[in-house]
Amino acid sequence: MSELSDASDDLARSERFRVLPGLPPYGPPAIPFPESWGRTGREGFVVEFLPDGSPSWVGNFRPGALRGVQGAWVHPNDHDVVVISNGDAWVVEPATRRAHPITVAVDGVWEVEAPAGLVLSRQGLAFLRLGPDGLLWHTRRLSWDGFDEINFDGNTLSGLAWSPVDDRWWPFTVDLRSGASSGGSFSDTDVEGWERLRDAAGETEG
């Protein structure tokens, strides 16, 4: 898991955005994401961005259709922001006021290092990892329905994956460097077509 940085660095990172309790009653209208949503005043997850050298602005993010995590994190590239609105994950470019979706149904987020980044649980079915250059890897589907006892130890993520077929939890491991996995309760092969592995040279395959 990631280690705490010094206090001044934490303060600088936290000052890049603010989660707001709702849409501001004053100032320019919030920018909706996606663009087609929110034009009638609907309120989602609201975040104010404070880019260096530019005016602040507010984003209004549509809640995901499936219940999940809600929050905002500095992107591993150290200049963008990762926003998750009820499970729907976006990468936001504060300087350009743009955002693009990266995945849905996120129900868990963990900070990791070497390289610095985030590991996301996708609906308790699979994991993906974001690094400074974007998606590093995405596992195959590991569970029928949920994870338990998630643990990070060195370069290994481990835990239990639920199977309603035989009413039990099955152990699994994921290599945090490549995304290669073993065990789990769903299938030994990538039947969903989700797996994207990272090779020894640091390239994402698939």
C-alpha positions, 0 to 999 in steps of 0.5 A: 500500500502507498506510504504517506507523503510529507505534509506540504506535498499532501496539501499541494495535492489536496488544493487541486480540487474540492468535493462540493456538497452540491451545485453552487448557487452562484458563478458559471454553470457546472460542466456536466459529464457526460456532456448530454447529461445535467443540462436540465439542472440535475445534480450528480457528484459535484467537484470544483477544480483549481488548476494552476494559473487558470480560473477554477471551474465545477464539474457535475458528474452523472451517478453510475447506474450501479452502486459504487464508490464516490470520491476524487483522487489525484491521478498518478500522472500528478496533474489530472484527477480521477473522479468516481461518481457512484461507481462510474470512473472518469479521468479529468484534465483540469487545465482543459476542462475535459474528462473521459470515462475509464470504467464503471461499477467501481466498488473499491479503490486502493493506493499503491506504489512502484509505480504510484497509482490506483487499483480499482475493483470493478463490481467485485468481479475483476481488478484494474490498475491505473499508473502515470501513463493510464491503464497498466493492466486489467485482470480477467474476471475472478469472481462470480459476485464479490471479493473479501479479505483483500490484502496487499503484500509486496507485489501481490494482491490476494483475497477471496472470490465468492461462488454461488455455485458451490456456496463458498469463497475461493482464494486468488492472487494478482501480480501487481506488476503485470495483472497476471492472476491465479485462482478465483471462483469464476473461470481459469480462462478470460471468457469475458475478454477483460484481461489486459496484461503488462509485459516485462517491458512495461507495455500493456498487452491486448 
